[in-house]
């Protein structure tokens, strides 16, 4: 079983495009404008760079 990273993802600019969707597919949908995640383990720096690389404007 693959562990899923949980977090809160917010869309501000594209909310009308994504309202009502049940899932997120980054190959078709835009990246979130804001991601909030609490990380109590090491390795957060790598994840922050990944979010920046895909274009998330705020984490």
Long-range contacts (C-beta under 8 A, 24 or more apart in sequence): 5-37, 5-47, 6-37, 7-35, 7-36, 7-37, 8-35, 8-36, 8-37, 9-34, 9-35, 10-34, 10-35, 10-36, 26-54, 31-55, 31-56, 32-56, 33-57, 33-58, 34-58, 34-59, 35-59
